[in-house]
Amino acid sequence: MALKAIRSGVRNEAGIVAAITALKAQFGERLQTGEAIRAQHAHTTTYIPAQLPDAVVFPQNSAEVQAIVGIAGENRVPLIPFGTGSSLEGHVNAPHGGISVDMSRMNRVLSVNESDLDCTVEPGITREELNRELRATGLFFPIDPGANASIGGMASTRASGTNAVRYGTMRENVLAVTAVIADGREIRTAHRARKSSAGYDLTRLFVGAEGTLGVLTSVTLRLHGIPETIAGGVCSFPDIGAACNAVILTIQSGIPVARIELLEETQVKASNAYSGLHLPEMPTLFVEFHGSADSVAMQSAAFAEIVETFGGGDFSWTSNADERAVLWKARHDAYWAQKALRPDFAMLSTDVCVPISRFADCVEATREDIRENDLIAPIVGHAGDGNFHVGLLFDDKDPAYVDRAEAFVERLNARALAMDGTCTGEHGIGQGKMPFLEAELGDALDLMRQVKRAIDPVGIFNPGKIFMG
């Protein structure tokens, strides 16, 4: 498994030198080779060791991306697209060296089509920047993975987050992309129509490709109207099974909940300490409803009945924006709250996803596994999707502890696959999940490799990610 070491290939030293020389001539100070900036572009909030690129380049438009790809292809040098570096599975590492392509200066909103509820943006804009730009239109982009990630990075990892139970993931919310592929062409995968039967679905091919097929230069997104009323609330449960089963019944009952997040008691303890909450240290659900004032009231009442059915505590909800913001800020800070439990330990944040009917089974079995092996591993999850995250804290200086951590992660992924789930609901594969993808897809992985070789025959785009070879 990738916890102990990441496999690396042979560096193309001569090609890297030639590519950096050519890029420096064209981009001047927008080509950086200092160790500090290279380290920033290998940083991932994960356990995987940093593998620095040889240089970082900052394009400002698609023509410059084409020039970068041309130089990299000519010299057979890896290119690693970089958004904000918030990914969790080593996506921005450079195991073979090469050039990090920082897209942060390509952060414009290219068009907003209010009547059609869509917009086209450059890949470097972050989700928070986009929603600030959209505020005056009465529209918003709902995908919220927690981190203020770039839209290009979110598309590339097929991100989702807290709002996915109502609004879907990036898969459902990307209408089209433009991308520069290995031969230097910028291709467009679709137009803005809401449905199409025109050939292969190339948009979905690039969404989730983790930068292994090309460099995105624009993304066309679905937008949604800002709800008239947004109400949120919190409730605790006597045990994890009751909380999970309340989620299952909520989804099966068709209550259009916008967010429904699970925090088990260790996570509640961590969030209380880190975010200044005062919640009972019990399994807890954070929920949010969107709609008209009347529909939100009806949704909240229906959910309160389900809470009572499973022995939950009083469900209190509010439409006060400041009160809701405190809860969701704590939820988004769950990762940092987990780390604060043992600052001296390494942190491995991993996720799996199962069909909603198996959610309670998977979470309860995982909790038992954590207890039996005396691990520190808070659980937090996008419960409405059957997706949950485990923040595993471990002593990376103790080989025996590392072995225990590795064995737990392997059991977690095997458990999810046995329940007809997936090894990752939203983190992506990157470097860390490669062994589990093979177990999940089997021979279909060979088809992925064939697609990769057909589109990127030299293998310049983000090599060493998703699969080896």
ABEGO torsion letter per residue (X at the ends): XAAABBBBBBBBAAAAAAAAAAAAAAAEAABBABAAAAAAAABBBBABBBBBBABBBBBABAAAAAAAAAAAAAAGBBBBBBBAGABAAGAABBAAEEBBBBAAABABBABBBAAAGBBBBBAABBAAAAAAAAAAAGBBBABBAGBBBBAAAAAAAGBBEAAAAAAEBAAAABABBBBBBAAGBBBBABBABABBABEBBAAAAABGAGGAAEBBABBBBBBBBBBABBBBBBBBBABAAAAAAAAAAAAAAGBBBABBBBBBAAAAAAAAAAAGBABBBBBBBBBBBBEBAAAAAAAAAAAAAAAAAAGBBBBBBBABAAAAAAAAAAAAAAAAAAAAABAABBBBBBBBBBBAAAAAAAAAAAAAAAAAAGBBBBBBBBAAAGBBBBBBBBBAABAAAAAAAAAAAAAAAAAAAAAGBBABAAAEAEAAAAAAAAAAAEAAAAAAAAAAAAABAAGABGBGBGBBX
